[in-house]
Structures are given as C-alpha cells and as structure tokens.
Amino acid sequence: MSSSPAKGSTLKQDSIETQKPKASTYTAVQVSEPGQLRVVQRRVAEPGPGQVRIRVEACGICHTDATTVMGTYPGLTLPRVPGHEVIGRIEALGPGVSRWKIGQRVGVGLIAGEDGVCEPCRRGDMVNCQSPVTSGVNVDGGYAEVMIAEARGMASIPDELSSAEAAPLLCAGVTTYNALRNAGLRAGDLVAVQGIGGLGHLGVQFARRMGFRTVAIGRGRDKEKLARDLGAHLYIDAAVEDAVAVLQRMGGARAILATGTSGDAMGRLVAGLAARGKLIVVGAPEDQIQLSAIPLIFGGRSIYGSLTGTPTDSEDTLAFSVLENIRPMVETAPLEQAADAYAHMMQGKARFRMVLVTKDGVGRSA
C-alpha cells in the first residue's frame, strides 16, 4: 500500500531525510480571529524529532472545525490552521522516524498523537488521552499545502482510495465504523442509523456491509431512495412516522447510531431499542439530549458516546472500505476557496462531505 522513497532522497547530517521543498513558502488558510478564514503564506519548516512534513493533497471539512474557526475550543490560541481529515505525501522525515518513507501517502485524523503518560494512555486508551495532539486545534491542521505531523499519529492510505475519498474516512468514517464494530453486535442484528448526512451516510454503508439488518431514519420521503441505495433495508420517515413504534414492531433495535443534529430526537429513540439495546451517540447536537428513565431501567437499555479512533483504527476503516467498496459522497473545492467551502458545509448544503484539494492533489489526480 505504500510507495517507495522518491528519487533524490538524501540523509542529512542532522538525521532529517528530506526531498527538496518545492518552494520556501506555502499557502495556508488560517483563523487569525474568530469567524474569519484567511489565505496566507507561511515559511516551510523542517520536522522535529518524531515528526514528518507532509505535502497535503486533500483535507476534509468537518463540523468540528467550527470550534477552531469560531475560536470556541477550550485553550485554543490563534492564529491556527484548521483541518483534521488530512491526506498527503511525506516529503521530509525528522530525526528518529524509521517506519515511514519519503513519498509515502499518509493520513492524519483528529487525534494526531498522545502524551503517553496520563492514566487513559497508560491503560491503552489513547483516544481519550488527557493531553492529546489535536489536529487543527493545538497544532496546525490540513487547510494548507504543507503540514507538520507526529509520525506516531499517522495512518497509511491504500492505493485504491483517492485522496479526496480517503479524507472523510479519517473522521466520519472511523467514527461510525468504530462505533458499530465495538458495540458487541452480531450479524443479523437490527441496527438503525439516525440521520442521513455526513456521518449517517457512511454509518448506513458500514452497518449493511457488516451484516446488520439496517434501518435508516431521516426526515422527508426524498431521502428514501438515497438510504436504500446506500444499503438500508428499510427507511423510516420520522417526519410522518413514529420511528419508535416502527422499531418496536420489528422487535426493537439492538443498536441505534445517532448521527443527527437534534438532541431531542436522539433522546426519544431510546424507547425504540430492544432489551439491552444501545443508543450510540456520535453526532454532537447543539440542544440537550432529554431522556426518560423508564425505558433505561425497564429493559436495561443504555446510552453512550463514541469518539473517532487510533491511527490503526483508521487503517482498519480504510481497509474495510476498500474491501466492501464503501465510499463517502464528497464535493471538492480548491484550498484557496476554503472560506466558501466551509460556509457551504455549515449551511447544510454539502452532499455530504466537503473536501479541500490542493494543487498537488489536483496534479496527482490528473
């Protein structure tokens, strides 16, 4: 899946292996003040110990980027380059990096490194590190032609996926894939996916390919064909049907993957679970999730959240996507149009993931 080092690679005395940079500066889109994305020129830097420099080809736009763009992420300092669905090729290796090669195509997700010393890390739970390296938050992300990344936080990208296709799989993909595969389900179980958007349209595909009896829950009859094309056995139009009643007539869902934007709608779905069923929250609604204790107590139902995954989890997601021909639906835009593309996504007009493509990405695709 990886390519061999590019010709002309050299090993410098300071142990940085590098290709000659294409230029001394690169284009980036940064947040200089809350609410403003601005195109700037930055100087190319050398990677430090354990780091690599990536020549970015594509970077997905995620709703989570809003916490950087609007300056609301706790402890955020500006200026900052957003972006945590990054695909590119290594053009320089810092000291101590041995696994990766120049020219290799790699990806970087939201959790791009861990401190290794906090209790979750010491227990092997790096995703919940208390002081993680977070792409586009405490380090610069992928809205740029160049990115410095921690080698330990990267995933290898299969040749079968284009960079624009692979980018959303490092966030929306691994989030839904991990949530389903770690839910203790069996083939044939009834699994519902609430919301047919950026997360949900991948969740439906994963659920069907994992062998679950897949139900898609959306609003509007116009989404039924899409849901069935993605693999849903049944579509429930929550605008005119009682989703809980439909699920209970089917025996109740063993799991409901909640990807929508309404916390109120998520909370009501608990009653649609089978005994011991699970509501798995991966979407982040702005309103509160209201719950009734009765369906939780009577039936032993549960509700919990699931957050992204490790670089190895990302590689598993990519491999499964290749194996089962799962692809995100994307719209692409040039890096320089990041502000417009971000607004398009935030207005709910994207179908279903926006991906920024650099000149290098366009050139590779051509």
SVG drawing of the C-alpha trace seen along z (x, -y; Angstrom):
<svg xmlns="http://www.w3.org/2000/svg" viewBox="-47 -38 73 51">
<polyline fill="none" stroke="black" stroke-width="0.4" points="0.0,0.0 2.9,-2.3 5.2,-3.7 8.9,-3.6 11.1,-6.6 11.3,-9.2 14.5,-9.5 16.9,-12.1 16.1,-11.5 19.1,-12.3 20.1,-11.8 21.4,-15.0 23.9,-15.1 21.2,-16.2 19.3,-13.0 16.5,-14.7 15.7,-12.8 14.1,-15.2 13.2,-16.0 14.0,-19.5 11.0,-21.6 9.1,-22.9 9.3,-26.4 10.4,-28.2 6.8,-29.2 3.4,-27.5 -0.2,-28.5 -2.3,-28.0 -5.8,-29.0 -5.7,-30.2 -8.0,-31.6 -6.5,-34.8 -9.5,-36.0 -12.8,-34.2 -15.1,-33.7 -12.5,-34.6 -10.7,-32.2 -7.8,-33.9 -5.4,-32.8 -1.8,-33.4 1.8,-32.5 3.9,-30.6 7.5,-29.5 8.3,-25.8 9.7,-24.4 11.7,-21.3 10.1,-18.5 11.4,-17.9 12.2,-14.6 9.5,-12.1 7.8,-14.3 7.3,-14.4 6.5,-17.1 3.5,-16.3 2.8,-17.8 -1.0,-17.9 -3.2,-16.7 -6.7,-16.9 -8.3,-17.8 -11.9,-17.3 -14.1,-20.0 -15.8,-18.8 -18.4,-20.4 -15.9,-20.1 -13.7,-22.6 -16.2,-25.2 -14.7,-25.2 -11.5,-26.4 -13.0,-28.7 -15.2,-30.4 -12.4,-30.3 -14.6,-28.4 -12.3,-25.3 -11.0,-25.5 -7.5,-26.7 -7.3,-27.5 -4.7,-30.0 -4.8,-31.9 -3.7,-32.0 -4.4,-28.4 -4.8,-26.4 -7.9,-24.1 -8.4,-20.7 -8.2,-17.1 -9.0,-14.9 -5.6,-15.3 -4.2,-13.2 -0.8,-13.9 2.6,-12.6 5.7,-12.6 8.4,-15.0 10.6,-15.1 11.4,-12.9 12.5,-14.2 15.1,-12.5 14.1,-9.2 11.4,-8.4 12.0,-4.9 8.7,-3.3 7.7,-5.9 9.3,-6.7 9.5,-9.8 6.8,-9.8 4.5,-7.6 0.9,-8.6 -0.4,-9.1 -3.3,-10.5 -3.8,-12.4 -7.0,-12.5 -8.3,-14.5 -6.3,-12.7 -2.8,-13.0 -0.7,-12.0 -0.9,-11.2 1.1,-12.2 1.7,-8.6 1.7,-9.4 -1.9,-10.2 -4.0,-7.4 -6.0,-6.7 -2.8,-6.4 -1.2,-4.1 -4.3,-1.9 -4.0,-1.8 -6.9,-4.2 -5.0,-6.7 -8.2,-8.1 -9.1,-9.5 -5.7,-11.0 -6.0,-13.9 -3.4,-16.0 -3.6,-14.8 -2.1,-16.4 -5.2,-17.6 -5.0,-18.5 -6.3,-22.0 -6.6,-22.8 -3.3,-22.8 -1.3,-22.1 -1.9,-23.4 -4.0,-21.2 -4.6,-20.4 -6.2,-23.6 -2.7,-24.1 -0.3,-22.9 2.1,-21.7 1.6,-20.2 4.0,-19.0 2.7,-15.9 3.6,-13.5 4.8,-10.2 3.0,-8.2 -0.3,-9.8 -0.4,-8.9 -2.2,-6.2 -1.1,-4.6 -3.5,-5.2 -4.5,-2.4 -3.8,-2.9 -7.4,-2.1 -8.7,-5.3 -8.3,-8.7 -7.1,-11.4 -10.5,-13.2 -12.3,-9.9 -9.9,-8.9 -10.0,-12.2 -13.6,-12.0 -12.9,-8.3 -10.3,-9.6 -13.1,-11.3 -16.7,-10.5 -15.5,-7.1 -13.6,-5.8 -16.1,-7.3 -19.1,-5.4 -17.0,-2.2 -15.6,-2.0 -18.9,-2.8 -20.6,0.2 -17.8,2.7 -17.2,2.1 -20.9,2.3 -21.0,6.1 -23.3,6.7 -23.9,9.9 -24.6,10.4 -28.3,10.2 -29.0,7.8 -31.3,4.9 -29.3,1.7 -30.8,-1.8 -28.9,-4.8 -30.5,-8.2 -29.6,-10.9 -28.5,-10.6 -25.8,-13.2 -22.0,-13.3 -21.8,-10.7 -25.0,-8.8 -24.5,-8.1 -21.3,-6.3 -22.9,-4.6 -25.6,-3.1 -23.0,-1.7 -20.9,-0.2 -24.0,1.3 -25.1,3.0 -21.7,4.3 -21.1,5.6 -24.2,7.9 -26.7,6.0 -30.4,5.6 -30.1,1.9 -32.8,-0.8 -32.2,-4.4 -34.1,-7.1 -34.4,-10.5 -36.8,-13.3 -38.5,-13.5 -39.6,-11.0 -37.0,-12.4 -34.2,-10.7 -35.6,-7.2 -34.0,-6.3 -30.6,-7.5 -30.9,-5.5 -31.8,-2.3 -29.0,-3.0 -26.6,-3.2 -27.8,0.2 -30.7,-0.4 -33.2,2.4 -35.8,0.0 -36.3,-3.7 -38.3,-5.5 -39.5,-9.0 -39.6,-10.5 -41.5,-13.5 -44.6,-11.4 -43.9,-8.1 -43.3,-7.2 -39.8,-5.8 -40.0,-4.2 -43.3,-2.4 -41.8,-1.1 -38.7,0.2 -40.6,1.8 -42.9,3.6 -39.7,5.0 -38.7,6.3 -36.6,3.3 -33.1,2.2 -30.1,3.8 -28.3,0.5 -29.1,-2.9 -26.3,-5.0 -27.3,-8.6 -25.7,-10.9 -28.3,-13.6 -28.3,-17.2 -31.3,-17.1 -30.7,-16.0 -34.4,-15.9 -34.9,-13.4 -32.0,-11.3 -33.4,-11.0 -36.8,-9.8 -35.2,-7.0 -34.1,-5.1 -37.6,-3.7 -37.1,-2.1 -34.3,0.1 -34.6,3.8 -33.9,5.0 -30.2,4.4 -30.1,2.3 -27.7,-0.7 -28.1,-4.2 -24.6,-5.2 -24.1,-9.0 -21.6,-10.1 -23.3,-13.3 -22.9,-16.4 -26.3,-18.2 -26.5,-21.8 -29.5,-21.1 -29.6,-18.8 -30.5,-15.1 -33.6,-14.7 -34.1,-11.2 -36.8,-9.3 -35.6,-6.9 -38.3,-4.3 -37.0,-2.7 -33.5,-2.8 -34.5,-0.9 -37.1,1.4 -35.1,3.3 -31.6,2.4 -31.1,0.1 -28.0,-2.2 -26.7,-5.3 -23.1,-6.2 -20.8,-8.2 -18.1,-7.1 -15.2,-9.2 -13.1,-8.6 -10.2,-6.1 -6.4,-5.5 -4.3,-5.6 -4.6,-1.8 -8.4,-2.1 -8.2,-4.5 -6.2,-2.0 -8.8,0.7 -11.6,-1.7 -9.8,-2.4 -9.1,1.3 -12.7,2.3 -13.9,-0.5 -11.8,0.9 -12.9,4.4 -16.6,3.6 -16.5,0.7 -17.6,-1.9 -17.1,-5.5 -18.1,-8.9 -20.1,-11.2 -17.9,-14.3 -17.8,-17.7 -14.4,-19.2 -13.1,-22.8 -9.7,-24.4 -7.8,-25.1 -8.0,-28.9 -11.8,-28.7 -11.8,-27.2 -14.0,-30.0 -16.7,-29.4 -16.5,-25.7 -16.7,-25.9 -19.8,-28.1 -21.4,-25.7 -20.9,-22.9 -22.1,-24.9 -25.3,-25.9 -26.1,-22.2 -25.7,-22.4 -22.9,-19.9 -23.8,-16.4 -22.4,-15.1 -18.7,-16.0 -16.7,-19.0 -13.1,-18.3 -10.4,-20.9 -8.0,-19.9 -4.5,-21.4 -2.7,-21.9 -0.6,-18.8 -3.9,-16.8 -5.2,-18.0 -1.9,-17.2 -1.8,-13.7 -5.5,-13.0 -4.7,-14.1"/>
</svg>
